[in-house]
Amino acid sequence: MIRITLAAVLLAAPASAADRKEDSCKYQGQVMAAVQAARLDRVSKADVEQVILDSEPDWPEQYSKAIPQLAEHIYAMKRRDLKATEFGPLLEQQCLENWDQIQEMKRQLKSN
């Protein structure tokens, strides 16, 4: 399920030509970790985006656009399952591993 979410997030997150794979994946992992932490802190799904934005996160602003998609994924899970796995590092790793495929998907979507 995280791979589907990964594809959705990577396609939703605008990456400029200047974005380096490592930086982009790191920021995406940070966003995922923030959403997971908010869920574990019992922040309501309706408030999660604003709570995270109010915390003035360190990632570039455009990465915050992924919060709603990630919240859909994280808030669909049981809290006990979220305690067992750190999804931020997992998303970052999968982003790095699938970067070329996702970039090709983006190119194909732009050409249509």
ChimeraX attribute file (.defattr): number of C-alpha atoms within 10 A of each C-alpha:
attribute: neighborCount
match mode: 1-to-1
recipient: residues
	/A:1	6
	/A:2	14
	/A:3	12
	/A:4	9
	/A:5	16
	/A:6	21
	/A:7	18
	/A:8	15
	/A:9	23
	/A:10	22
	/A:11	16
	/A:12	15
	/A:13	17
	/A:14	15
	/A:15	16
	/A:16	8
	/A:17	6
	/A:18	6
	/A:19	11
	/A:20	11
	/A:21	13
	/A:22	14
	/A:23	13
	/A:24	23
	/A:25	23
	/A:26	20
	/A:27	20
	/A:28	27
	/A:29	22
	/A:30	21
	/A:31	27
	/A:32	27
	/A:33	21
	/A:34	24
	/A:35	28
	/A:36	26
	/A:37	20
	/A:38	21
	/A:39	20
	/A:40	16
	/A:41	10
	/A:42	11
	/A:43	16
	/A:44	12
	/A:45	17
	/A:46	10
	/A:47	10
	/A:48	22
	/A:49	20
	/A:50	11
	/A:51	15
	/A:52	18
	/A:53	13
	/A:54	9
	/A:55	9
	/A:56	9
	/A:57	14
	/A:58	9
	/A:59	15
	/A:60	9
	/A:61	10
	/A:62	11
	/A:63	19
	/A:64	17
	/A:65	15
	/A:66	20
	/A:67	22
	/A:68	16
	/A:69	15
	/A:70	23
	/A:71	22
	/A:72	13
	/A:73	17
	/A:74	25
	/A:75	18
	/A:76	10
	/A:77	12
	/A:78	11
	/A:79	15
	/A:80	9
	/A:81	10
	/A:82	16
	/A:83	12
	/A:84	8
	/A:85	11
	/A:86	15
	/A:87	22
	/A:88	21
	/A:89	17
	/A:90	15
	/A:91	25
	/A:92	24
	/A:93	16
	/A:94	16
	/A:95	25
	/A:96	15
	/A:97	12
	/A:98	15
	/A:99	18
	/A:100	12
	/A:101	12
	/A:102	18
	/A:103	14
	/A:104	11
	/A:105	14
	/A:106	16
	/A:107	11
	/A:108	10
	/A:109	10
	/A:110	8
	/A:111	6
	/A:112	5
